[in-house]
Amino acid sequence: MPSEKIVHPLQPVFSADSRILILGTMPSPKSRETGFYYGHPQNRFWRVLAAVLQQSVPNSKEEKIHLLLQNDIALWDVLHSCSINGAEDASIQEPEVNDILGLLKRTSITKIFTTGQKAFSLYEKMVFPVVGIHAVCLPSTSPANCRCSFTQLLQAYSCIAEELQIMGDDLGKDKTV
């Protein structure tokens, strides 16, 4: 499959109250088709996040946005554009980053997590020098990451819930968004 130049089609999800930012690399073809992050039905992101936040798994785009915002979590991707083969992060070339500094200035974000090693390495190389906040690398929830079980993902992603508790958050709070 030849590389295709992709420009990020999705808006970041955030509010001024967002304190945690989760970054992927670039929406997969399935996510671009569904019009929202982690849109592949086998991607475990929404099941894992809901489980660590002790909430129901969201199904609709609106429910996913609500889950994020009620827990002060922002969601975006490291890259604004790149050349990529399908959803293969290893094939990424010509990466251009999103304006993450601009997002940080509009929020209360103090902690950044990446979903996968490629997002982490791109962030640390291209974004960290500008924003000054190191990211924490979490395993990819992609169905291609079959070496990481659901239980292992839960253990890894539990640091998000722990961070929210450290920040004084109440998990599962009913917050108007």
C-alpha positions in Angstrom: 0.0 0.0 0.0 1.5 3.4 -1.0 1.9 6.2 1.5 -0.9 8.7 1.5 -0.6 12.4 2.7 -3.2 12.8 5.4 -4.2 16.1 7.1 -5.8 15.6 10.5 -9.6 15.9 10.0 -10.7 15.9 13.7 -11.0 18.7 16.2 -9.4 18.2 19.6 -11.8 17.4 22.5 -11.1 19.7 25.5 -12.5 22.3 27.8 -10.8 25.0 29.9 -11.0 22.6 32.8 -9.1 19.8 31.0 -6.1 18.7 33.2 -5.0 15.6 31.3 -4.2 15.3 27.6 -4.2 12.0 25.8 -2.5 12.0 22.4 -2.4 9.4 19.6 -0.5 9.8 16.4 -3.0 10.3 13.6 -6.6 9.1 13.2 -6.7 5.7 11.5 -8.7 5.3 8.2 -11.6 3.8 10.2 -11.5 6.7 12.7 -11.5 9.2 9.8 -14.4 7.3 8.3 -16.4 7.3 11.5 -15.5 10.9 12.2 -14.1 10.4 15.7 -11.1 9.1 17.6 -10.5 5.4 18.1 -13.3 4.5 15.7 -12.2 1.0 14.8 -14.6 -1.4 16.5 -11.7 -3.6 17.7 -9.8 -0.7 19.2 -9.9 -1.1 23.0 -9.4 2.6 23.9 -13.0 3.5 24.9 -13.5 0.2 26.9 -10.2 0.7 28.7 -10.7 4.3 29.5 -14.3 3.7 30.8 -13.0 0.8 32.9 -10.2 2.8 34.6 -12.6 5.7 35.2 -15.2 3.3 36.6 -17.9 4.4 34.1 -20.0 2.8 31.4 -18.5 2.3 28.0 -19.6 5.1 25.7 -21.0 4.3 22.3 -21.9 7.5 20.5 -19.6 10.4 19.7 -21.5 12.5 22.2 -21.2 9.9 25.0 -17.4 9.7 24.3 -17.0 13.5 24.5 -19.1 13.5 27.7 -16.9 10.8 29.3 -13.7 12.8 28.5 -15.0 16.2 29.5 -16.7 15.1 32.8 -13.3 13.7 33.8 -11.3 16.8 32.7 -9.5 14.8 29.9 -8.6 16.3 26.6 -8.0 14.1 23.5 -6.1 14.9 20.3 -3.2 13.6 18.2 0.4 14.6 18.0 0.3 15.1 14.2 -1.4 17.6 12.1 -0.3 15.9 8.9 1.9 13.1 7.6 2.4 10.5 4.9 1.3 7.1 6.2 0.3 3.7 4.9 -3.1 2.9 6.2 -2.9 2.9 10.0 0.7 1.8 10.2 2.5 4.2 12.6 5.8 2.7 11.6 5.3 4.0 8.0 4.9 7.7 9.1 7.0 10.2 7.1 7.0 13.9 6.8 5.3 14.5 10.2 4.0 17.9 11.0 2.7 18.5 14.6 -0.5 19.9 15.8 -0.5 23.2 17.8 -0.3 21.5 21.2 1.2 24.5 22.9 -1.9 26.5 21.8 -4.2 23.9 23.3 -2.2 23.9 26.5 -2.6 27.7 26.8 -6.4 27.3 26.6 -6.7 24.5 29.3 -5.4 23.5 32.7 -3.4 20.5 31.4 -0.4 19.5 33.4 -0.1 15.8 32.5 0.2 14.3 29.0 -0.1 10.7 28.0 0.5 9.1 24.6 -1.2 6.0 23.3 1.7 4.1 21.8 5.4 4.3 21.3 5.2 6.2 18.0 3.1 9.0 19.4 5.5 9.1 22.4 8.6 9.4 20.3 7.1 12.0 17.9 5.8 14.0 20.9 9.1 13.9 22.8 11.2 14.8 19.7 8.9 17.5 18.1 6.6 18.8 20.9 8.3 18.5 24.2 11.0 21.0 23.3 8.3 23.6 22.7 5.9 22.8 25.6 8.3 21.6 28.3 6.0 18.8 29.6 7.3 15.2 29.2 4.7 12.7 28.1 4.0 9.3 29.7 3.9 6.5 27.2 1.0 4.1 27.5 0.6 1.0 25.3 -1.4 1.2 22.1 -5.0 0.1 22.3 -5.0 -0.8 18.6 -6.1 -4.3 17.6 -2.7 -4.6 16.0 -1.1 -4.5 19.5 -2.2 -8.1 20.3 0.7 -8.7 22.6 -0.9 -6.5 25.2 -4.0 -8.1 26.8 -7.0 -6.1 28.0 -5.9 -6.7 31.6 -2.4 -5.4 30.8 -4.0 -2.3 29.2 -6.1 -1.7 32.3 -3.1 -1.9 34.5 -1.1 0.5 32.3 -4.0 3.0 31.9 -4.9 3.0 35.6 -2.3 5.8 36.0 -4.8 8.1 34.4 -7.3 7.5 37.2 -4.5 7.7 39.7 -3.4 11.1 38.3 -7.0 12.4 38.4 -7.2 11.4 42.1 -3.9 13.1 42.8 -5.3 16.2 41.2 -8.2 16.0 43.6 -10.8 14.8 41.1 -13.7 12.6 42.0 -14.0 9.8 39.4 -17.5 9.5 37.9 -18.6 12.9 39.1 -21.7 14.2 37.3 -20.4 17.4 35.8 -22.3 19.6 33.4 -20.4 19.8 30.1 
